[in-house]
Amino acid sequence: MNLRTKIVALAVAPLLVALVLVALAVRHQEHDLAQRERALIEQSYMTQRRNELRSYVDLAISIVKPLYDAGQDDEATRAEALRRLAALDYGDDGYFFVYDLQGRSLMHSRQPDLVGQDLWGLKDSKGRFTIQDLIARAKEGGGYVEYEWRKPSSTQRAPKLGYVVALPRWNWMVGTGLYLDDMEATMQSLDRQISANVTTTLLWIAGIAALCLGVVSAGGLLLNLSEHRVAEAKLRLLARRVVQSQEEERGHLARELHDGTSQTLVSAKLLIESAVDALDRARHPAPPALGKALQRLNDSLTEVRRISHRLRPALLDTLGLPAALERLVDEFGEEGQGTTAASLMVEGEPFELSQEVKTALFRTTQEALTNVRKHALAHEVHIALAFGEREVRLEVGDDGIGFDVDAVQLDPRRGIGLRNMRERVASIGGQLVVRSGSGRTRIVAIVPAAAARAVPPLSPST
């Protein structure tokens, strides 16, 4: 892991930890708040139900109270009281019931089959004695009891809250109840809503975390790109300086060969020729070794001049790139002894190129011709140099056997010439395109005209 990745990780890790802690705290707080809200709603709902039940029972008692207060305890009076209570109902499942204090059902408007039955030992699903609990609460002066009872509208058992009072003289318990399953449904709906709210909050936190991570990642990416551009610019500058140093050293060696070694060889040649002429005038035959030495000197002088020219052609500095390429084509034809024909075509109006650009394009052409001579087995090679308003374009094409461009670029032991050409063209802000196939290979170097033009020197007045 490099330093940049570690810095990004150090920036992201605390952020993720903080967001996870915030999410846990939010979840805990919302859960606690939900429990409190549920308890408050449940308490409010039960209070409302209790008040409602008490009102219903008070209403029922007020209807039979005139009969009870009259002091008449005969069967007819009690039957009238039961009739009045049976006529009272509310809603789908609201009704009144009457039991004697021994647990026998006296009136049940919604379940008449229970009338007359002794329900003293009746239990609900939780093992509670339903009628006994109701009667006990009524004897205490009235109150509320929670139990289970069959719901008339659905015939299913449901939790119920009842309120009962006693009429002691008649040995009665009178009461009514409200089913609580709707409250359970309401609480479940509330729980679902709270759970959805918690989920939404956590999703918002996750979205914020993703956004923050995206921002940090984008910042890291921009930092990488910026540093990559800076590094690439530095590498280009370094490559340009290396090329300049190479060309300067080449120029220095070319001058040394031309002005030093070449002049020494010329002097030795002149001395030998003078010696041969003196022997001829004295009518003494020159030794054969002198003739061979003179021939070797001529060959050496030619080789030194050729090496000096290849190191740094003088035409490139004096007459420009087109003239230097024309001379390079001539030398290619001479060295190849006519096996491969080379030609040059210059298009557009030539303009003065910068020293770096014309050197890079010349070396690219030189390297391409060297590859053609060594590997292409071509019959023709064509060089085209085009000067345009937007770009300078150099193309070297041949009709040789071609090669696999991708394989050559991936093989570290091959393609050194291609890599050198790419680096040279890239160092001057250009682009090198290589296309090859059976019977045709093209190497194209494109340099923007703005980068290729030579910068005019400043006048003394400025």
C-alpha distance (Angstrom), angle and dihedral (degrees) to the residues before:
residue distance angle dihedral
M1 . . .
N2 3.78 . .
L3 3.79 125.0 .
R4 3.81 94.3 -101.2
T5 3.81 91.9 53.7
K6 3.80 90.4 48.0
I7 3.81 90.9 52.2
V8 3.81 91.3 50.7
A9 3.81 90.3 46.8
L10 3.81 90.8 50.3
A11 3.79 88.9 51.6
V12 3.81 94.9 46.6
A13 3.83 100.0 42.0
P14 3.85 97.5 61.8
L15 3.78 89.5 44.3
L16 3.81 92.2 53.5
V17 3.81 91.9 45.4
A18 3.81 91.1 49.7
L19 3.80 92.2 48.8
V20 3.83 92.0 47.8
L21 3.80 90.7 50.5
V22 3.81 90.3 47.5
A23 3.81 89.9 50.2
L24 3.80 92.0 49.9
A25 3.81 91.7 47.2
V26 3.81 91.5 48.2
R27 3.79 91.4 48.4
H28 3.81 91.7 49.2
Q29 3.80 93.6 46.7
E30 3.79 93.3 46.4
H31 3.81 91.0 48.0
D32 3.81 90.6 50.5
L33 3.79 91.0 45.7
A34 3.79 90.2 48.5
Q35 3.79 91.7 52.9
R36 3.79 91.1 49.9
E37 3.78 92.1 46.5
R38 3.80 91.3 48.5
A39 3.80 91.7 49.7
L40 3.80 91.3 47.7
I41 3.80 93.3 48.6
E42 3.79 91.6 45.0
Q43 3.79 91.4 49.7
S44 3.79 91.8 47.4
Y45 3.80 90.9 47.2
M46 3.81 92.8 49.4
T47 3.80 92.0 47.0
Q48 3.76 89.8 52.1
R49 3.80 91.1 47.9
R50 3.78 92.9 48.2
N51 3.81 92.0 51.2
E52 3.77 90.1 46.9
L53 3.80 92.6 50.9
R54 3.77 93.1 47.8
S55 3.80 89.8 50.9
Y56 3.81 91.0 51.6
V57 3.82 92.7 49.7
D58 3.81 92.1 45.4
L59 3.80 87.9 52.7
A60 3.81 91.8 50.1
I61 3.81 92.9 47.9
S62 3.80 90.9 48.3
I63 3.82 88.8 57.8
V64 3.81 95.7 52.5
K65 3.81 96.1 32.2
P66 3.84 94.8 89.1
L67 3.80 89.0 57.0
Y68 3.81 93.0 44.7
D69 3.80 94.5 46.1
A70 3.81 91.0 49.8
G71 3.77 87.8 74.9
Q72 3.80 94.3 -128.1
D73 3.79 113.0 138.3
D74 3.79 100.5 174.4
E75 3.79 123.1 126.9
A76 3.81 94.0 -107.4
T77 3.79 92.3 57.0
R78 3.79 91.8 48.1
A79 3.80 91.9 46.7
E80 3.80 89.8 53.1
A81 3.77 90.0 50.6
L82 3.82 91.1 51.0
R83 3.80 90.7 48.2
R84 3.80 91.4 52.7
L85 3.82 91.9 48.9
A86 3.83 92.5 47.4
A87 3.79 89.6 55.2
L88 3.78 91.3 59.4
D89 3.81 119.0 89.7
Y90 3.79 139.2 138.8
G91 3.79 132.1 -160.2
D92 3.78 124.1 -14.6
D93 3.79 95.8 -56.1
G94 3.80 104.5 23.1
Y95 3.84 116.5 114.2
F96 3.81 142.1 133.1
F97 3.79 128.4 -115.4
V98 3.82 134.3 -162.7
Y99 3.81 127.5 -157.3
D100 3.75 131.6 172.9
L101 3.77 115.7 -119.0
Q102 3.78 90.7 -101.8
G103 3.84 92.7 62.9
R104 3.82 101.4 -100.5
S105 3.83 115.5 138.5
L106 3.82 112.0 -120.1
M107 3.83 100.8 172.1
H108 3.81 134.4 7.9
S109 3.81 113.4 160.8
R110 3.82 96.2 -167.9
Q111 3.81 98.2 39.5
P112 3.85 106.3 34.5
D113 3.80 90.5 165.6
L114 3.80 88.0 74.8
V115 3.81 94.3 58.9
G116 3.78 111.0 113.6
Q117 3.80 94.4 15.1
D118 3.79 121.9 125.0
L119 3.82 105.3 -125.5
W120 3.78 97.8 170.5
G121 3.83 93.0 120.2
L122 3.85 96.8 42.6
K123 3.83 114.0 135.1
D124 3.80 131.3 -170.3
S125 3.83 126.3 -139.0
K126 3.81 91.1 -82.7
G127 3.80 92.9 55.3
R128 3.81 95.9 -106.6
F129 3.82 119.8 145.4
T130 3.77 98.1 -123.1
I131 3.82 102.7 -169.6
Q132 3.79 93.8 37.4
D133 3.82 91.2 53.6
L134 3.82 91.6 48.4
I135 3.82 93.0 48.9
A136 3.82 91.8 46.3
R137 3.78 91.3 52.6
A138 3.82 91.7 46.9
K139 3.82 90.9 51.9
E140 3.82 88.9 52.6
G141 3.78 89.0 63.0
G142 3.80 99.3 -83.7
G143 3.78 134.5 -59.5
Y144 3.76 149.9 144.5
V145 3.80 129.0 -57.0
E146 3.85 129.6 -175.9
Y147 3.79 115.7 -146.5
E148 3.81 142.7 134.9
W149 3.80 124.9 -95.0
R150 3.76 138.5 166.7
K151 3.79 111.4 -91.6
P152 3.85 111.2 -130.3
S153 3.82 95.4 -146.8
S154 3.83 94.9 52.7
T155 3.84 103.5 16.1
Q156 3.82 86.7 -133.0
R157 3.76 124.5 125.1
A158 3.79 113.5 -106.9
P159 3.82 136.6 172.4
K160 3.79 112.2 -91.8
L161 3.81 138.5 -171.5
G162 3.80 114.4 -145.7
Y163 3.80 133.8 -170.7
V164 3.79 120.2 -158.6
V165 3.79 139.1 178.5
A166 3.80 131.4 -173.9
L167 3.79 131.8 -123.0
P168 3.83 96.6 -159.2
R169 3.82 99.1 -174.0
W170 3.80 90.7 55.6
N171 3.87 91.7 38.5
W172 3.81 88.9 -124.3
M173 3.79 137.5 144.4
V174 3.82 113.4 -157.2
G175 3.80 122.0 -171.2
T176 3.77 150.3 135.1
G177 3.81 136.0 -153.5
L178 3.79 144.5 -153.2
Y179 3.79 123.0 -139.1
L180 3.80 115.4 -122.0
D181 3.81 101.3 -158.1
D182 3.82 90.3 98.8
M183 3.79 87.8 57.1
E184 3.82 89.4 52.3
A185 3.81 89.6 50.9
T186 3.80 89.4 49.4
M187 3.81 91.4 49.8
Q188 3.80 91.3 48.6
S189 3.80 90.5 50.3
L190 3.80 88.8 49.4
D191 3.81 90.5 50.1
R192 3.80 90.7 50.8
Q193 3.79 91.2 49.1
I194 3.80 91.7 49.0
S195 3.82 90.6 47.6
A196 3.81 89.4 50.4
N197 3.81 90.2 50.0
V198 3.81 91.1 50.5
T199 3.80 90.5 48.3
T200 3.82 90.9 49.2
T201 3.80 90.9 50.1
L202 3.80 91.9 49.4
L203 3.79 90.1 48.0
W204 3.81 89.4 52.7
I205 3.80 89.3 50.8
A206 3.81 90.2 48.2
G207 3.81 89.4 49.0
I208 3.79 91.3 50.3
A209 3.81 89.4 47.8
A210 3.80 90.7 50.6
L211 3.80 90.3 48.0
C212 3.80 91.9 49.5
L213 3.79 91.0 47.4
G214 3.79 89.2 49.1
V215 3.79 91.2 51.0
V216 3.80 92.3 47.9
S217 3.81 91.5 45.6
A218 3.79 91.3 47.4
G219 3.79 89.7 49.1
G220 3.78 90.3 49.9
L221 3.80 90.8 47.2
L222 3.79 91.8 49.6
L223 3.79 89.1 47.9
N224 3.80 90.0 50.7
L225 3.79 92.1 47.7
S226 3.78 91.7 47.1
E227 3.78 92.5 49.2
H228 3.80 90.0 43.6
R229 3.80 90.5 53.8
V230 3.79 91.0 47.7
A231 3.79 91.1 48.1
E232 3.79 91.3 46.4
A233 3.80 90.9 49.9
K234 3.79 90.1 49.5
L235 3.79 91.0 48.8
R236 3.78 91.0 50.0
L237 3.78 90.7 49.1
L238 3.79 90.3 48.2
A239 3.80 91.7 47.7
R240 3.79 90.0 48.8
R241 3.78 91.2 50.8
V242 3.81 91.0 47.6
V243 3.80 90.4 51.2
Q244 3.79 90.8 46.9
S245 3.79 90.1 50.2
Q246 3.80 90.4 49.0
E247 3.79 92.3 49.4
E248 3.78 92.0 46.3
E249 3.80 89.9 50.6
R250 3.80 90.4 46.4
G251 3.81 89.9 50.5
H252 3.78 90.6 48.0
L253 3.82 91.8 50.3
A254 3.80 91.2 45.5
R255 3.80 90.9 52.9
E256 3.80 91.6 46.0
L257 3.79 90.7 50.8
H258 3.79 92.5 45.7
D259 3.79 98.2 41.5
G260 3.82 99.6 32.3
T261 3.78 116.8 22.5
S262 3.79 94.8 28.8
Q263 3.81 92.9 50.4
T264 3.80 90.9 48.0
L265 3.77 90.7 52.0
V266 3.81 90.9 47.4
S267 3.82 90.0 51.8
A268 3.79 92.2 49.7
K269 3.79 89.8 47.9
L270 3.81 91.7 51.8
L271 3.82 91.6 49.0
I272 3.80 92.3 51.6
E273 3.81 91.6 46.3
S274 3.84 89.3 50.4
A275 3.79 90.3 50.1
V276 3.79 91.3 49.9
D277 3.84 91.0 48.9
A278 3.84 91.2 49.0
L279 3.77 91.3 51.8
D280 3.78 90.6 47.8
R281 3.85 91.3 51.7
A282 3.81 90.1 49.1
R283 3.74 88.2 51.1
H284 3.78 91.7 -119.7
P285 3.79 114.5 134.4
A286 3.78 113.0 -118.1
P287 3.81 114.8 -118.3
P288 3.83 113.0 -104.0
A289 3.79 89.0 -122.7
L290 3.79 90.8 66.6
G291 3.79 90.3 56.3
K292 3.77 91.7 49.6
A293 3.80 91.2 46.8
L294 3.79 90.2 50.7
Q295 3.81 90.3 51.2
R296 3.80 91.3 48.4
L297 3.80 89.9 50.7
N298 3.80 91.1 51.6
D299 3.83 90.4 50.0
S300 3.80 91.6 47.2
L301 3.79 91.6 48.4
T302 3.81 90.5 51.0
E303 3.82 91.6 48.2
V304 3.80 92.6 48.5
R305 3.80 90.9 50.3
R306 3.81 90.3 48.0
I307 3.81 92.5 50.0
S308 3.81 90.4 45.7
H309 3.78 90.4 51.7
R310 3.80 93.5 48.1
L311 3.76 91.9 48.3
R312 3.80 92.1 55.2
P313 3.82 119.8 -12.0
A314 3.78 110.5 -142.3
L315 3.81 90.4 -145.9
L316 3.79 90.2 65.7
D317 3.81 91.5 62.2
T318 3.79 97.7 36.2
L319 3.84 108.2 35.2
G320 3.81 101.4 16.3
L321 3.80 138.8 -121.7
P322 3.86 100.2 -47.5
A323 3.82 92.5 55.1
A324 3.80 92.1 45.1
L325 3.83 91.1 50.1
E326 3.82 90.5 48.6
R327 3.80 89.9 53.3
L328 3.82 89.8 46.6
V329 3.83 90.1 53.8
D330 3.80 90.5 50.8
E331 3.80 91.6 50.4
F332 3.81 90.7 47.9
G333 3.81 90.0 55.2
E334 3.79 92.7 46.9
E335 3.81 94.3 48.0
G336 3.78 93.2 44.9
Q337 3.83 91.4 52.1
G338 3.78 91.8 -134.3
T339 3.83 98.0 -57.9
T340 3.84 91.9 117.4
A341 3.80 122.0 34.1
A342 3.80 115.8 -142.6
S343 3.81 128.1 -164.9
L344 3.80 137.6 179.6
M345 3.80 129.3 -150.7
V346 3.80 123.4 -174.3
E347 3.81 116.9 -160.2
G348 3.78 129.3 -168.5
E349 3.78 129.4 12.5
P350 3.82 108.5 -47.5
F351 3.78 116.4 -130.4
E352 3.76 132.0 -173.6
L353 3.79 112.5 -77.4
S354 3.76 125.4 -154.3
Q355 3.78 117.4 -99.3
E356 3.82 92.2 -110.5
V357 3.81 95.0 49.0
K358 3.78 97.7 48.2
T359 3.80 91.0 44.6
A360 3.83 92.2 50.5
L361 3.82 93.2 47.1
F362 3.80 91.6 46.4
R363 3.82 92.4 50.2
T364 3.81 90.5 46.1
T365 3.81 90.3 54.3
Q366 3.80 90.7 44.9
E367 3.81 91.9 51.8
A368 3.83 92.0 45.7
L369 3.82 91.9 51.8
T370 3.80 89.9 48.2
N371 3.82 90.1 53.9
V372 3.81 90.7 47.7
R373 3.80 91.5 51.9
K374 3.83 93.7 47.4
H375 3.80 104.0 37.9
A376 3.80 116.6 5.8
L377 3.84 102.4 72.7
A378 3.80 85.0 -152.6
H379 3.80 128.6 167.6
E380 3.79 95.8 -157.4
V381 3.77 135.8 25.7
H382 3.78 122.0 -173.1
I383 3.81 127.1 -163.1
A384 3.81 120.5 -162.8
L385 3.82 123.7 -173.2
A386 3.81 114.6 -171.6
F387 3.81 125.5 -172.3
G388 3.80 111.9 -158.9
E389 3.78 137.1 169.1
R390 3.80 92.3 -108.0
E391 3.79 104.4 27.9
V392 3.76 148.3 8.5
R393 3.79 111.2 -127.8
L394 3.80 126.9 -163.1
E395 3.81 119.3 -173.7
V396 3.81 128.4 -176.9
G397 3.80 114.8 -173.2
D398 3.81 133.6 173.4
D399 3.81 138.9 177.4
G400 3.79 95.6 -129.8
I401 3.79 132.3 128.3
G402 3.81 93.7 -79.7
F403 3.82 127.7 -148.1
D404 3.81 142.9 -125.2
V405 3.81 103.8 -88.0
D406 3.83 96.1 -164.4
A407 3.81 93.9 47.7
V408 3.79 92.3 48.9
Q409 3.79 92.5 49.2
L410 3.82 92.9 49.5
D411 3.81 95.2 46.9
P412 3.84 108.4 84.8
R413 3.81 90.9 -158.7
R414 3.80 93.3 56.6
G415 3.77 136.6 46.3
I416 3.80 96.5 43.9
G417 3.79 89.5 138.4
L418 3.82 91.9 51.6
R419 3.79 91.6 48.7
N420 3.81 90.5 49.6
M421 3.79 90.2 51.4
R422 3.82 92.4 48.7
E423 3.79 92.1 49.1
R424 3.78 92.4 48.2
V425 3.81 93.7 49.5
A426 3.81 92.4 43.0
S427 3.82 90.7 51.2
I428 3.81 90.0 62.8
G429 3.82 93.7 46.3
G430 3.80 95.6 -99.3
Q431 3.79 137.6 122.5
L432 3.79 130.4 -122.1
V433 3.81 120.2 -151.7
V434 3.82 120.4 -169.1
R435 3.80 122.3 -168.7
S436 3.77 122.8 172.5
G437 3.76 139.2 171.1
S438 3.75 140.5 145.3
G439 3.80 107.8 -50.7
R440 3.80 97.2 3.9
T441 3.79 137.5 62.8
R442 3.80 125.6 172.8
I443 3.78 128.6 -172.1
V444 3.80 113.0 -172.2
A445 3.80 125.5 -173.9
I446 3.82 116.5 -168.0
V447 3.80 122.2 -170.1
P448 3.83 123.6 178.9
A449 3.79 110.8 -112.7
A450 3.80 91.5 -128.3
A451 3.81 90.1 59.2
A452 3.82 94.4 39.6
R453 3.81 100.1 53.4
A454 3.77 118.5 96.8
V455 3.80 114.3 -113.9
P456 3.82 108.3 -119.3
P457 3.81 113.0 -122.8
L458 3.77 118.2 -108.3
S459 3.79 115.2 -99.1
P460 3.82 117.6 -119.5
S461 3.80 90.3 -113.4
T462 3.79 91.2 63.0
